[in-house]
Amino acid sequence: MTLDQSEVRVGLLGAIAVAALATLPLFSQGYYLSLGVNLMLYAALCTAWTLFSGPTHYISLATAAFFGLGTYTVGLWVDHVPFFVLVLGGGLVAAVLAGLVGAATLRLSGVYFVIFTLGLAELVRQLVSWTQTKVSTRMGLYVFTDFTEVHIYWMLLALTVAVFVTGWLIGRSKLGFAMKIIGNDETVARHVGIDTARAKIILFMISGAFIGIAGAISAPRYAYIEPPSAFNPMISFLVVIMALLGGTKRLWGPLVGVIPFTILFDQVSAQFPNHTPIVMGLAFLAIVYLLPDGVTGRLEQMRARMKRSEKTVGGEKVA
Amino acid sequence: MSAILSVDRAQKKFGGLVAVNDVSFDVREGELLGLIGPNGSGKTTMLNLISGALRPSAGEIRLKGERISGHAAHHIARQGVARTFQLVRILPSMTAEENVVAGAVFARNRLWGKDAHALAQTLLARVGLEGRADMPVAAMTYIDQKRIELARALASDPRVLLLDEWLAGLNPSELQIGIALIDDLRREGRTIIMVEHVMDAIRTLCDRCVVMNTGTKIAEGDVAEVLSDAEVVRAYLGDDDDA
């Protein structure tokens, strides 16, 4: 594998940033650590979501389903199986579900996919609730581990790094190139020999697996998990909002949305706990009317415009 | 010469409308076959059946004796059928070179990395776009976009190349360049099926042609003979009574 200079530079900067972030627990064990966990969680979720939804433009609302499956995988077997095996298992279960959903729906057009994924998350939640009431007498599961907030923070940081590295590897692979072509023109993609359905399903599975792993890592944080919290549809919506706010054209785009939005959302839910839907609604409006390509998309537009005006000012009109 | 592509009683219905009705013809290896006919006669639908954009309602299409009809477009592309589109379809967010590489990676050629890029450079030069590999294709003129599309189709080293009105919309001088380019491909021994309205091009380039009218094949054979065929003239110009 060969790396060019800018890739080495980005890699080094990334490594320094990750090392710096890893030291956060040394400075704070309370509020800021808790905020850090939330930030890391949504950084991982939104970037994983964008791996699939960025190039395909399919809006998936199934995040809660994958997340909840990961959480439940840990909840069900945490007393019998090593935690790290369960984390991988959570990813695997989510990937299998993503594969099934993908095979059934990715031939449909965008709108049907959105509705289906929203319904799916609800269906899985109801199925889990129903099974629990039939099999056991209580609604939830206890997750007792020795992990503290610090461990969860580090694990989520590692997961975020893994998502980024995977995204970068996909970008230089044939799969990434195929997705770029599909994003441009799906008819052309099919006629140059790309099995478009298969490519989308593979990507959806990768994305779903990471979301499942995030859910598994988060399980010890809840201590007591039950369907409404593990399969909370709010997770799906927040992920969509943050990712779109940041922009999905670049791998790091979602981060630009995650950081301000998580902090804002945290403040609002602490001070006006009943008004969080207003924040979400306003964010949706802002995305639709002001930032259709997200903050990063807008910045790139501005940069392109500046370049163009520089050219015209320079006397060489490029028409 | 043996047939590389056989269309055997192909039929395509859209609801009650029969767009292609029991059409059969063979394409020989290394031949340039013209597929002509008045507007709405089913030529593009015929190409779509061959490339797999549409599945035939009945009949069979074979490439080197193997059935390709009924398979998905990506499968047919991998077997060695490449095409251009009636309304030019480029990949707007990518550079000229990437557009051409797209044709080399997944279909019959299966090149990747350096080899794919080297081939793309060669093909860009071939279609007359040397030194413009890094240019964004969205900023290119219509004929240059058509050149990109042709280079992309060639990048898969196709067994059969389908050109859907590739010469349409070009001005007279561009047309001469376009004809020379296709002629060059023919000399190289490519098998080509060309849907075209430009009669000059048909006369200069085609070895044989198939004429369609309202979904059926009405003539096939040597270009000069076919174009003077009474039924073909009627299809294009109408009956004497109408005039």
HADDOCK unambig.tbl for C-alpha pairs under 7 A between the chains (distance, minus, plus):
assign (segid A and resid 181 and name CA) (segid B and resid 91 and name CA) 6.80 0.50 0.50
assign (segid A and resid 184 and name CA) (segid B and resid 91 and name CA) 5.32 0.50 0.50
assign (segid A and resid 184 and name CA) (segid B and resid 92 and name CA) 6.62 0.50 0.50
assign (segid A and resid 184 and name CA) (segid B and resid 93 and name CA) 6.82 0.50 0.50
assign (segid A and resid 185 and name CA) (segid B and resid 91 and name CA) 6.42 0.50 0.50
assign (segid A and resid 190 and name CA) (segid B and resid 73 and name CA) 5.72 0.50 0.50
assign (segid A and resid 190 and name CA) (segid B and resid 74 and name CA) 4.77 0.50 0.50
assign (segid A and resid 191 and name CA) (segid B and resid 73 and name CA) 5.73 0.50 0.50
assign (segid A and resid 191 and name CA) (segid B and resid 74 and name CA) 5.55 0.50 0.50
assign (segid A and resid 191 and name CA) (segid B and resid 77 and name CA) 5.76 0.50 0.50
assign (segid A and resid 191 and name CA) (segid B and resid 82 and name CA) 6.91 0.50 0.50
assign (segid A and resid 192 and name CA) (segid B and resid 74 and name CA) 6.59 0.50 0.50
assign (segid A and resid 192 and name CA) (segid B and resid 77 and name CA) 5.95 0.50 0.50
assign (segid A and resid 192 and name CA) (segid B and resid 102 and name CA) 6.89 0.50 0.50
assign (segid A and resid 192 and name CA) (segid B and resid 103 and name CA) 5.28 0.50 0.50
assign (segid A and resid 192 and name CA) (segid B and resid 106 and name CA) 6.25 0.50 0.50
assign (segid A and resid 192 and name CA) (segid B and resid 107 and name CA) 5.55 0.50 0.50
assign (segid A and resid 193 and name CA) (segid B and resid 74 and name CA) 3.88 0.50 0.50
assign (segid A and resid 193 and name CA) (segid B and resid 75 and name CA) 6.35 0.50 0.50
assign (segid A and resid 193 and name CA) (segid B and resid 77 and name CA) 4.88 0.50 0.50
assign (segid A and resid 193 and name CA) (segid B and resid 78 and name CA) 5.41 0.50 0.50
assign (segid A and resid 193 and name CA) (segid B and resid 106 and name CA) 5.02 0.50 0.50
assign (segid A and resid 193 and name CA) (segid B and resid 107 and name CA) 4.45 0.50 0.50
assign (segid A and resid 194 and name CA) (segid B and resid 74 and name CA) 5.35 0.50 0.50
assign (segid A and resid 194 and name CA) (segid B and resid 106 and name CA) 5.94 0.50 0.50
assign (segid A and resid 195 and name CA) (segid B and resid 74 and name CA) 5.68 0.50 0.50
